[in-house]
Amino acid sequence: MIYDRILDIFVDVLILGWLTYSIAVIIYLNILSNRYLNAMSKDSIISDKKLKGYEVLRKQYENASDINILVLSGGGLRGMVPLYVLSYIENITGKKIGELFDFFAGSSTGAISAGGFTVADENNNYKFSAKEILNDYASNLKVIFSSPWYHQLLTLFGLFAPRFLPNGKMKVLEGYFDNLTLGELKGNLLVPVYNIATNDLQIVKSWSSIRGGSHDNYLVKDLINGASSPPMLFPPMAFSIGGKNHMFIDPSVLLNNPILHVLLYVRGLFPDKKLNLVLIGNGGTASVKYNYKNMFSFGLYGLYQYLFSAPALSSKLYIEFIEEYLLGVQKIDPAVNFFRVNSIPGKDLSSTDASKKNILEIRKFADKMLHENSEIIDRIAAVLLKSKGTNTKNT
């Protein structure tokens, strides 16, 4: 009898606890919605600032024979890997990456690094080197991929809402970009983003479109915050400009590498110049595949598994197709010079685990990629220096 009573009390406490937790979750999710999904006006910050005119770009590079383009894909903590390569290039050239490249494209966390290379200091020199961004990368990612314990508890570790709050990421982005608009960047930046408010994939550029109808002049931190916010990890970036609402999320499921877009845009600006296109990977798509173990993988469960894998497989196919195309084109078209730096990691590398163990594994992979691609990286450095009319630094 007493055991039945204890069991009844236990069940009552369990039900009461679940109801209390459910109510707390609903209240918390409403608080998050009000805080992060309501568009805040940025008109007072942006004011009458405009994008760079494409005519300005054409005039700026009218005497240049080559246009150098850097492309970085996303990958969270794996974004450290390209920075090791770029730091090595800085070391053997004696120049910052911003001085070597003319156009920068990046998606997701690749957009953070690409954007950092385009910022000017008070003397109108490039402010951040790859080495500086790399040195702060691990500590910054620990700030970015963090949330208070109550957020983890009330979202059931990302089941009910994005796993992380954006406060830490915005703090990091403000350290790089403050209140800079796209039009105020010294370098030229291209970033893909998905705008939920208008239901379209946008290829956002820091210069105006040749055909007119350019997008707004966004704050760089707002653009990159949204572009690096996959729905399962971060809430979208909501804001308004001129009465138009924007809600940006990471488009990586649809587009994880903007190589084709920056190629076409730059070729449109400079149809008669040689393009040196450098793509630096991080091993992120190398292990993407459709997993199957037995016939169970080909039943209804297999359909769900296929649909789950399809976006990543599609992105992998897209990247490989563009790479294959460019590698072929450069053999018959002297106006295109394509360099690809990438390797296959020996094990899966987490994009969100900021532990010392995972960071160490990423650093080991970066060393592996540097070693396996040493000849092509040296060739990239030589081509970049030649295009800028300088000689290699003695090291």
Phi, psi and chi 1 to 4 in degrees:
 res  aa     phi    psi   chi1   chi2   chi3   chi4
   1 MET       -  -45.7 -169.3   73.8  177.1      -
   2 ILE   -66.4  -32.7 -172.1  170.1      -      -
   3 TYR   -68.3  -36.2  -65.6  111.0      -      -
   4 ASP   -63.8  -40.0  -69.4  -21.1      -      -
   5 ARG   -64.4  -43.2  179.4   60.0  179.4  161.3
   6 ILE   -62.6  -41.0  -68.2  173.6      -      -
   7 LEU   -64.4  -41.1 -179.4   60.1      -      -
   8 ASP   -61.9  -42.9  -71.3  -18.8      -      -
   9 ILE   -63.6  -42.6  -67.3  173.1      -      -
  10 PHE   -60.9  -44.5  175.6   76.0      -      -
  11 VAL   -63.9  -43.0  170.9      -      -      -
  12 ASP   -61.6  -42.7  -71.2  -17.6      -      -
  13 VAL   -64.3  -40.2  169.5      -      -      -
  14 LEU   -63.5  -44.9 -167.4   63.4      -      -
  15 ILE   -64.6  -44.4  -67.3  173.0      -      -
  16 LEU   -62.6  -40.8 -179.7   61.2      -      -
  17 GLY   -64.3  -41.1      -      -      -      -
  18 TRP   -65.7  -41.4  175.5 -108.0      -      -
  19 LEU   -63.9  -42.3  -72.8  174.3      -      -
  20 THR   -63.1  -44.2  -57.5      -      -      -
  21 TYR   -63.1  -43.1  174.3   75.2      -      -
  22 SER   -62.8  -42.6  -60.5      -      -      -
  23 ILE   -64.4  -41.9  -67.5  170.7      -      -
  24 ALA   -62.4  -40.3      -      -      -      -
  25 VAL   -63.0  -46.5  167.2      -      -      -
  26 ILE   -60.6  -45.0  -67.6  170.9      -      -
  27 ILE   -62.7  -44.1  -66.6  172.8      -      -
  28 TYR   -65.7  -41.8 -175.7   64.0      -      -
  29 LEU   -66.0  -33.5  -66.0 -176.8      -      -
  30 ASN   -66.9  -39.0  -84.7  -51.6      -      -
  31 ILE   -62.5  -44.3  -68.4  172.4      -      -
  32 LEU   -62.4  -41.8  -68.5 -177.8      -      -
  33 SER   -61.8  -45.0  -63.6      -      -      -
  34 ASN   -66.1  -32.7  -70.0  -30.4      -      -
  35 ARG   -80.0  -39.6 -179.8  175.6  -60.5  170.1
  36 TYR  -112.0  -12.8  -63.0  114.0      -      -
  37 LEU  -103.9   -6.8  -60.6 -173.8      -      -
  38 ASN   -87.7  123.7  -71.5  -31.7      -      -
  39 ALA   -71.1  123.6      -      -      -      -
  40 MET   -97.6  133.0 -179.9 -179.9  -63.5      -
  41 SER   -68.4  133.9  174.4      -      -      -
  42 LYS  -110.2   13.5  -59.9  -57.5  174.8   77.9
  43 ASP   -59.7  -40.4  -69.0  -20.7      -      -
  44 SER   -67.6  -27.3   61.2      -      -      -
  45 ILE   -82.8  -45.1  -57.2  175.1      -      -
  46 ILE   -76.4  -37.1  -64.2  175.7      -      -
  47 SER    53.3 -125.7 -173.0      -      -      -
  48 ASP  -103.3   18.4   58.1   -8.5      -      -
  49 LYS   -68.3  139.5  -62.2  173.0 -176.7  175.9
  50 LYS  -120.9  164.7  -56.6  -66.2 -177.2 -175.1
  51 LEU   -68.5  158.8  -66.8  172.5      -      -
  52 LYS   -66.3  136.4 -131.6 -177.5  -64.3 -173.1
  53 GLY   -74.7  141.9      -      -      -      -
  54 TYR   -63.2  -26.5   74.2   88.9      -      -
  55 GLU   -63.8  -36.0  -56.0   93.0  -19.4      -
  56 VAL   -62.7  -41.7  174.1      -      -      -
  57 LEU   -65.2  -44.4  -73.2 -177.5      -      -
  58 ARG   -60.7  -38.7  -72.7  176.2   61.6   86.3
  59 LYS   -72.0  -38.4 -174.4  167.2 -177.4   60.1
  60 GLN   -60.1  -36.4  179.0 -177.8  -10.5      -
  61 TYR  -109.3   18.6  -65.3  102.0      -      -
  62 GLU   -64.4  -27.6   64.3 -179.5   -8.0      -
  63 ASN   -98.8    0.3  -65.1  -38.7      -      -
  64 ALA   -82.6  139.1      -      -      -      -
  65 SER   -87.1  -30.3   58.9      -      -      -
  66 ASP  -122.3  149.7  -66.3   25.5      -      -
  67 ILE  -120.7  123.2  -58.8  -65.4      -      -
  68 ASN  -100.5  130.6  -59.5  -29.0      -      -
  69 ILE  -125.7  131.9  -54.3  167.7      -      -
  70 LEU  -114.0  132.0  175.0   64.7      -      -
  71 VAL  -124.5  127.8 -178.2      -      -      -
  72 LEU  -125.1  129.5  -56.8  173.7      -      -
  73 SER   -91.3  172.5   58.5      -      -      -
  74 GLY   -80.0 -178.7      -      -      -      -
  75 GLY   153.7   15.7      -      -      -      -
  76 GLY    58.2 -127.1      -      -      -      -
  77 LEU   -64.1  -23.8  -85.2  159.7      -      -
  78 ARG   -66.4  -13.1  -69.4 -163.9  -51.2  -90.6
  79 GLY   -63.7  -10.4      -      -      -      -
  80 MET   -66.2  -32.1  -66.5  174.5   63.9      -
  81 VAL   -60.0  -52.3  176.8      -      -      -
  82 PRO   -59.4  -30.1  -23.1   33.7      -      -
  83 LEU   -67.3  -31.4  -69.6  172.0      -      -
  84 TYR   -63.8  -43.4  -83.0   96.5      -      -
  85 VAL   -63.1  -46.6  175.2      -      -      -
  86 LEU   -67.5  -34.3  -65.2  170.4      -      -
  87 SER   -64.7  -38.3  -63.9      -      -      -
  88 TYR   -63.8  -42.3  174.2   80.4      -      -
  89 ILE   -62.7  -41.1  -69.3  174.4      -      -
  90 GLU   -61.2  -38.4  -73.3 -177.8  -23.1      -
  91 ASN   -65.9  -40.9 -175.0   44.5      -      -
  92 ILE   -87.0  -12.8   63.1  175.0      -      -
  93 THR  -103.5  -22.8   61.5      -      -      -
  94 GLY    73.9   18.0      -      -      -      -
  95 LYS  -130.0  151.2  -70.7 -174.2  172.0  -66.4
  96 LYS   -72.8  154.1  -68.8 -177.7  177.7 -179.9
  97 ILE   -58.7  -35.5  -68.5  -58.6      -      -
  98 GLY   -61.4  -28.5      -      -      -      -
  99 GLU   -80.2  -21.2  -60.8  173.9   83.9      -
 100 LEU   -93.0  -29.7  -65.5  170.1      -      -
 101 PHE  -111.2  152.6  -71.6   92.6      -      -
 102 ASP  -103.1  -32.2  -54.6  -61.1      -      -
 103 PHE  -131.0  142.3  -72.0   80.9      -      -
 104 PHE  -128.9  132.8  -57.3   82.2      -      -
 105 ALA  -129.9  138.6      -      -      -      -
 106 GLY  -155.6  146.6      -      -      -      -
 107 SER  -119.4  151.5   58.8      -      -      -
 108 SER    52.6 -130.1 -164.9      -      -      -
 109 THR   -68.4  -19.7   50.3      -      -      -
 110 GLY   -63.1  -27.0      -      -      -      -
 111 ALA   -69.4  -29.7      -      -      -      -
 112 ILE   -64.0  -49.4  -60.7  176.9      -      -
 113 SER   -66.2  -46.2  -63.1      -      -      -
 114 ALA   -58.7  -43.1      -      -      -      -
 115 GLY   -64.2  -40.3      -      -      -      -
 116 GLY   -60.1  -34.3      -      -      -      -
 117 PHE   -69.0  -17.3  -63.4  138.7      -      -
 118 THR   -97.1   -1.5   66.0      -      -      -
 119 VAL   -83.8  138.2  176.4      -      -      -
 120 ALA   -98.0  152.5      -      -      -      -
 121 ASP   -92.2 -170.6   61.7   17.0      -      -
 122 GLU   -67.6  -17.5   60.3  -85.1    7.9      -
 123 ASN  -100.4   11.7  -61.7  -44.3      -      -
 124 ASN    63.2   28.7 -159.1   35.1      -      -
 125 ASN   -99.8  163.7  -62.5  -45.5      -      -
 126 TYR   -68.5  130.0  -74.2   99.3      -      -
 127 LYS   -79.8  -45.0 -174.1  173.5 -176.5  179.3
 128 PHE  -111.9  132.3  -60.6  107.3      -      -
 129 SER   -92.5  164.7   66.3      -      -      -
 130 ALA   -62.3  -37.6      -      -      -      -
 131 LYS   -62.3  -41.4 -176.1   65.7  173.8  176.7
 132 GLU   -66.6  -42.5  -71.0  169.6  -36.9      -
 133 ILE   -65.8  -40.0  -64.0  175.6      -      -
 134 LEU   -64.0  -43.1  174.8   60.5      -      -
 135 ASN   -60.1  -30.5  -72.7  -17.6      -      -
 136 ASP   -97.4   -3.7  -66.7  -26.7      -      -
 137 TYR   -62.4  -52.0 -155.7   87.4      -      -
 138 ALA   -61.9  -45.4      -      -      -      -
 139 SER   -66.5  -37.6   58.7      -      -      -
 140 ASN   -65.4  -40.7  -78.2  -18.8      -      -
 141 LEU   -67.1  -30.7  -94.9  -67.9      -      -
 142 LYS   -65.5  -35.5  -72.1  179.4 -179.0  178.8
 143 VAL   -71.2  -41.9  173.8      -      -      -
 144 ILE   -66.0  -48.5  -70.4  173.1      -      -
 145 PHE   -92.7   61.9  -67.3  117.4      -      -
 146 SER  -145.6  149.7   63.8      -      -      -
 147 SER  -152.6  153.3  -75.8      -      -      -
 148 PRO   -63.8  156.7   18.9  -29.8      -      -
 149 TRP   -58.4  -35.9   64.4  -92.6      -      -
 150 TYR   -69.0  -29.0   60.2   81.6      -      -
 151 HIS   -68.1  -43.4  177.5   79.3      -      -
 152 GLN   -61.7  -40.8  -59.9  -64.8  -29.5      -
 153 LEU   -68.7  -46.6  177.5   64.1      -      -
 154 LEU   -79.0  -11.7  -67.6  173.7      -      -
 155 THR  -107.4    4.0   63.3      -      -      -
 156 LEU    52.8   50.4 -152.2   57.4      -      -
 157 PHE    56.5   43.7  -58.8   94.9      -      -
 158 GLY    95.4    3.3      -      -      -      -
 159 LEU   -74.8  -40.3 -179.2   62.2      -      -
 160 PHE   -95.7  -17.4  -58.9  141.8      -      -
 161 ALA  -159.6  169.5      -      -      -      -
 162 PRO   -52.7  144.1  -27.9   36.1      -      -
 163 ARG   -66.8  -31.6 -175.3  177.1  170.6 -171.3
 164 PHE  -122.3  150.4  -56.7  106.2      -      -
 165 LEU   -86.4  153.2  -65.4  175.7      -      -
 166 PRO   -85.8   -0.9   32.5  -35.0      -      -
 167 ASN   -58.6  -45.7  -52.8   58.0      -      -
 168 GLY   -64.1  -40.8      -      -      -      -
 169 LYS   -65.4  -42.0 -178.9  161.9   56.4  154.4
 170 MET   -63.7  -33.9  -76.7  -57.7  -66.6      -
 171 LYS   -63.4  -43.2 -178.8  178.3  179.1 -178.5
 172 VAL   -64.9  -45.2  169.6      -      -      -
 173 LEU   -65.2  -37.5  -66.1  177.6      -      -
 174 GLU   -65.1  -31.2  -75.0  169.4   -4.4      -
 175 GLY   -64.7  -31.5      -      -      -      -
 176 TYR   -87.0  -43.0  -74.6  122.5      -      -
 177 PHE  -116.6  -13.4  -52.1  112.3      -      -
 178 ASP    48.1 -124.8 -165.9   31.1      -      -
 179 ASN  -110.8   30.3  -78.5  -31.2      -      -
 180 LEU   -65.3  140.6  -78.6  174.9      -      -
 181 THR   -96.1  166.3   66.9      -      -      -
 182 LEU   -56.7  -39.8  -75.4  168.1      -      -
 183 GLY   -68.1  -14.1      -      -      -      -
 184 GLU   -96.0   -2.1  -65.8  173.8  -64.3      -
 185 LEU   -70.6  143.8  -66.7  174.6      -      -
 186 LYS   -74.9  -44.5  177.8  176.5  174.1   63.8
 187 GLY   -86.1  177.0      -      -      -      -
 188 ASN  -109.8  123.5  -53.7  -60.6      -      -
 189 LEU  -121.0  140.3  179.8   66.5      -      -
 190 LEU  -129.8  128.9 -178.4  145.9      -      -
 191 VAL  -138.4  126.4  174.4      -      -      -
 192 PRO   -83.3  143.8   28.0  -30.7      -      -
 193 VAL  -151.3  149.4   69.9      -      -      -
 194 TYR  -103.2  124.2 -170.8   80.7      -      -
 195 ASN   -98.9  105.8 -168.3  -17.6      -      -
 196 ILE   -64.5  -36.6  -59.1  174.5      -      -
 197 ALA   -62.0  -33.7      -      -      -      -
 198 THR  -110.5   -1.2   55.6      -      -      -
 199 ASN    57.1   50.7 -168.8   32.8      -      -
 200 ASP  -150.4  153.3   66.7  -29.5      -      -
 201 LEU   -86.3  122.0  177.5   66.1      -      -
 202 GLN  -108.6  137.9  -67.0 -175.2    8.6      -
 203 ILE  -102.0   97.0  -52.3  -60.3      -      -
 204 VAL   -85.9  128.7  176.8      -      -      -
 205 LYS  -121.5  155.8  -47.0 -179.6  -62.3  -58.8
 206 SER   -88.0    9.0   60.5      -      -      -
 207 TRP  -130.9  159.8   64.2   94.3      -      -
 208 SER   -75.8  155.5   63.3      -      -      -
 209 SER   -78.1  144.1  174.4      -      -      -
 210 ILE   -63.8  -36.6  -65.8  176.2      -      -
 211 ARG   -84.7    0.0   61.8  177.1  176.6   79.6
 212 GLY    85.3 -178.8      -      -      -      -
 213 GLY    65.8   38.0      -      -      -      -
 214 SER   -69.0  158.3  -64.3      -      -      -
 215 HIS   -70.5  173.9   53.9   73.6      -      -
 216 ASP   -68.1  164.4  -68.7  -39.4      -      -
 217 ASN   -88.1   87.4 -174.7   23.2      -      -
 218 TYR   -73.7  157.7  -53.6  122.8      -      -
 219 LEU   -68.5  135.0  -70.0  175.4      -      -
 220 VAL   -60.6  -41.1 -179.3      -      -      -
 221 LYS   -65.3  -34.9   63.8 -178.0  179.7 -176.2
 222 ASP   -68.6  -44.8  -70.5  -12.3      -      -
 223 LEU   -60.2  -50.9  167.9   65.0      -      -
 224 ILE   -72.0  -31.9  -65.7 -178.0      -      -
 225 ASN   -60.5  -47.5 -179.6   32.8      -      -
 226 GLY   -66.3  -41.7      -      -      -      -
 227 ALA   -66.8  -17.4      -      -      -      -
 228 SER  -114.2   27.8   59.3      -      -      -
 229 SER  -120.5   80.6  -68.2      -      -      -
 230 PRO   -65.3  140.7   19.6  -27.8      -      -
 231 PRO   -54.1  -32.5  -27.8   35.1      -      -
 232 MET   -77.8  -15.7   59.0 -174.9  162.8      -
 233 LEU  -107.9  -40.9  -65.3 -179.0      -      -
 234 PHE  -136.2  152.2  -67.4   97.8      -      -
 235 PRO   -70.1  158.8   21.6  -28.9      -      -
 236 PRO   -67.6  164.1   24.5  -32.7      -      -
 237 MET   -97.6  110.5  178.8   64.7 -150.1      -
 238 ALA  -106.5  131.9      -      -      -      -
 239 PHE  -161.7  170.6   60.9   95.2      -      -
 240 SER  -133.9  148.2   71.0      -      -      -
 241 ILE  -136.1  124.2  -61.2  175.3      -      -
 242 GLY    58.1   33.5      -      -      -      -
 243 GLY    83.2   -3.2      -      -      -      -
 244 LYS   -96.7  126.7  -68.5 -171.3  -63.3 -177.5
 245 ASN   -85.2  140.6  -71.1  -19.2      -      -
 246 HIS  -128.8  142.5  -57.4  -80.0      -      -
 247 MET  -140.6  100.1 -168.1  174.0  -69.4      -
 248 PHE   -95.2  139.6  -72.0  167.0      -      -
 249 ILE  -134.5  166.0   61.6  171.3      -      -
 250 ASP   -67.6  125.6 -173.0  -22.8      -      -
 251 PRO   -92.8   20.5   36.3  -33.3      -      -
 252 SER   -59.5  -29.7   57.5      -      -      -
 253 VAL   -64.5  -34.3  172.4      -      -      -
 254 LEU   -92.0  -36.6  -58.7  172.0      -      -
 255 LEU  -152.4  105.0  177.8   64.7      -      -
 256 ASN  -103.8    0.0 -169.4   41.3      -      -
 257 ASN  -150.5  112.7 -168.8  -43.6      -      -
 258 PRO   -88.4   26.3   33.1  -33.6      -      -
 259 ILE   -59.7  -43.8 -177.7  171.8      -      -
 260 LEU   -65.6  -40.5  174.1   61.7      -      -
 261 HIS   -67.8  -44.1  -57.7   82.4      -      -
 262 VAL   -68.9  -34.2   68.9      -      -      -
 263 LEU   -61.0  -47.6  171.2   65.1      -      -
 264 LEU   -68.0  -41.1  -66.6  176.2      -      -
 265 TYR   -64.2  -44.6  -82.9  118.3      -      -
 266 VAL   -71.4  -38.3  176.1      -      -      -
 267 ARG   -62.8  -35.7  174.1   54.0   78.4 -154.3
 268 GLY   -64.3  -34.8      -      -      -      -
 269 LEU   -75.5  -37.1  -74.9  168.9      -      -
 270 PHE  -130.8   74.0  -51.6  104.9      -      -
 271 PRO   -68.3  -16.3   23.8  -33.3      -      -
 272 ASP  -110.5    9.0  -58.9  -39.0      -      -
 273 LYS  -108.8  157.4  -63.9 -173.4 -176.2  -63.6
 274 LYS   -79.0  134.8 -177.1  174.4 -177.5  178.6
 275 LEU  -108.0  122.5  -57.2 -175.4      -      -
 276 ASN  -102.0  104.1  -62.4  -46.8      -      -
 277 LEU  -105.4  119.8 -177.8   60.0      -      -
 278 VAL  -115.8  120.6  178.2      -      -      -
 279 LEU  -113.6  119.8  170.7   63.5      -      -
 280 ILE  -114.4  115.9  -55.6 -179.5      -      -
 281 GLY   -90.4 -177.3      -      -      -      -
 282 ASN  -138.1   19.2   53.3   48.0      -      -
 283 GLY    76.2    8.0      -      -      -      -
 284 GLY   -68.6  -35.1      -      -      -      -
 285 THR   -99.9   -2.1   60.8      -      -      -
 286 ALA   -63.1  -35.9      -      -      -      -
 287 SER   -97.7    4.7   60.5      -      -      -
 288 VAL   -68.7  127.6  173.1      -      -      -
 289 LYS  -161.1  167.5   61.7 -179.0 -179.7  178.8
 290 TYR   -89.9  114.8  174.2   70.1      -      -
 291 ASN   -85.2  132.0  -69.2  -44.8      -      -
 292 TYR  -142.1  141.2   61.0   91.8      -      -
 293 LYS  -119.5  -38.0  -57.9  -66.0 -177.3 -177.8
 294 ASN  -156.6 -170.5   47.8   47.9      -      -
 295 MET   -64.5  -21.9  -71.9  -55.3  -67.8      -
 296 PHE   -60.1  -27.6 -175.9   61.5      -      -
 297 SER   -73.1   -9.4  -58.9      -      -      -
 298 PHE  -112.2    4.6  -64.0   95.7      -      -
 299 GLY   -87.3 -153.9      -      -      -      -
 300 LEU   -61.1  -38.3 -174.9   58.8      -      -
 301 TYR   -59.8  -39.0  167.2   75.8      -      -
 302 GLY   -62.0  -35.1      -      -      -      -
 303 LEU   -62.9  -46.5  172.7   62.7      -      -
 304 TYR   -61.2  -41.3  -68.7  129.4      -      -
 305 GLN   -64.6  -40.9 -178.4  176.0  -66.2      -
 306 TYR   -63.6  -46.2  172.1   76.2      -      -
 307 LEU   -62.8  -35.2  -67.2  174.9      -      -
 308 PHE   -68.0  -37.2  179.7   78.9      -      -
 309 SER   -83.9  -21.7  -55.5      -      -      -
 310 ALA   -56.0  -46.4      -      -      -      -
 311 PRO   -58.8  -44.6  -24.9   35.6      -      -
 312 ALA   -66.1  -40.0      -      -      -      -
 313 LEU   -65.4  -39.3  -70.4  169.1      -      -
 314 SER   -64.3  -42.8  176.7      -      -      -
 315 SER   -62.9  -41.0  177.3      -      -      -
 316 LYS   -62.5  -43.9 -177.6  174.2 -175.3  -72.8
 317 LEU   -62.5  -43.0  174.0   64.2      -      -
 318 TYR   -59.9  -47.4  161.1   80.0      -      -
 319 ILE   -64.8  -45.3  -65.6  168.7      -      -
 320 GLU   -64.5  -36.5  -69.6  174.7  -12.8      -
 321 PHE   -64.5  -46.9  170.0   76.4      -      -
 322 ILE   -63.1  -42.1  -62.4  -59.3      -      -
 323 GLU   -62.6  -45.7  -69.6  175.4   -6.3      -
 324 GLU   -61.6  -41.7 -177.6 -179.3   -0.7      -
 325 TYR   -61.5  -47.5  168.6   77.1      -      -
 326 LEU   -67.9  -38.4  -71.0  170.1      -      -
 327 LEU   -62.9  -33.8  -72.1  169.6      -      -
 328 GLY   -76.6  -42.1      -      -      -      -
 329 VAL   -62.3  -39.8  164.3      -      -      -
 330 GLN   -65.9  -17.7   69.7  176.7   -6.4      -
 331 LYS   -76.0  -23.2  -67.3 -177.0  177.9 -179.0
 332 ILE  -118.0   -8.7   57.7  175.8      -      -
 333 ASP  -122.3  104.0 -175.4   -3.0      -      -
 334 PRO   -67.0   -8.5   24.3  -33.4      -      -
 335 ALA   -87.7   -0.3      -      -      -      -
 336 VAL  -125.6  126.0  175.5      -      -      -
 337 ASN  -125.1  110.0 -143.8   -0.5      -      -
 338 PHE  -113.7  129.2  174.9   57.5      -      -
 339 PHE  -122.9  129.3  -59.5   95.0      -      -
 340 ARG  -120.7  128.3  175.3 -175.3   59.6 -168.7
 341 VAL  -121.0  115.7  179.4      -      -      -
 342 ASN  -163.4  163.0 -157.3    8.9      -      -
 343 SER  -149.1  167.3  -68.2      -      -      -
 344 ILE   -99.3  121.8  -60.2  175.3      -      -
 345 PRO   -69.3  149.0   24.1  -31.5      -      -
 346 GLY   -73.6  -19.9      -      -      -      -
 347 LYS  -148.3  164.5   59.5  176.3   68.1  176.0
 348 ASP   -65.6  134.1  -71.0  -22.9      -      -
 349 LEU  -112.8  121.9  -57.1  172.1      -      -
 350 SER   -69.7  139.9  172.1      -      -      -
 351 SER   -89.7  -11.0   59.8      -      -      -
 352 THR  -123.5   -8.5   59.7      -      -      -
 353 ASP   -83.2  106.8  178.4    9.5      -      -
 354 ALA   -91.5   22.3      -      -      -      -
 355 SER   -72.1  158.0   66.5      -      -      -
 356 LYS   -60.4  -35.7  -70.0 -176.9  178.6  179.3
 357 LYS   -63.7  -47.4 -179.9  179.8  179.0 -178.8
 358 ASN   -68.5  -39.8 -172.7   54.2      -      -
 359 ILE   -63.1  -38.6  -69.1  173.3      -      -
 360 LEU   -63.3  -41.1  178.4   60.7      -      -
 361 GLU   -65.0  -37.6  -68.7  -63.4  -28.9      -
 362 ILE   -66.6  -40.1  -69.1  173.4      -      -
 363 ARG   -64.8  -38.6  -74.3  173.3  175.8  163.1
 364 LYS   -62.6  -41.9  -72.4 -179.4 -179.8  177.9
 365 PHE   -65.6  -38.3  173.1   62.6      -      -
 366 ALA   -61.1  -42.2      -      -      -      -
 367 ASP   -62.2  -41.0  -70.3  -23.6      -      -
 368 LYS   -61.4  -44.1  173.8  178.1 -179.3  -75.1
 369 MET   -67.5  -38.8 -162.6  165.1   94.4      -
 370 LEU   -61.3  -43.9  -85.1  168.9      -      -
 371 HIS   -65.4  -45.8  175.4   72.2      -      -
 372 GLU   -70.8  -21.9  -67.7  177.2  -10.1      -
 373 ASN  -117.1   21.5  -65.7  -86.5      -      -
 374 SER   -59.7  -40.1   58.7      -      -      -
 375 GLU   -66.6  -45.5  -70.0 -174.0   10.0      -
 376 ILE   -69.2  -34.3 -169.9  171.8      -      -
 377 ILE   -66.2  -41.8  -65.4  170.9      -      -
 378 ASP   -62.6  -37.2  -72.9  -18.8      -      -
 379 ARG   -67.4  -39.1 -163.8  156.8   72.8 -112.7
 380 ILE   -58.9  -48.0  -70.4  170.0      -      -
 381 ALA   -58.9  -42.3      -      -      -      -
 382 ALA   -65.6  -41.8      -      -      -      -
 383 VAL   -65.3  -42.4  167.7      -      -      -
 384 LEU   -63.3  -43.9  -65.8  174.8      -      -
 385 LEU   -66.3  -41.0  -77.6  170.6      -      -
 386 LYS   -62.2  -39.8 -177.4  179.3  179.4 -178.2
 387 SER   -67.2  -25.3   72.3      -      -      -
 388 LYS   -96.3    0.6  -62.1  -60.8 -179.9 -176.3
 389 GLY    73.2   33.4      -      -      -      -
 390 THR  -127.9  170.5   52.8      -      -      -
 391 ASN  -108.1  157.3  -63.2  -45.0      -      -
 392 THR   -65.4  140.1  -56.2      -      -      -
 393 LYS   -73.3  138.8  173.3 -171.9  175.0 -175.1
 394 ASN   -77.9  126.4  -66.9  -37.4      -      -
 395 THR  -124.0      -   57.2      -      -      -
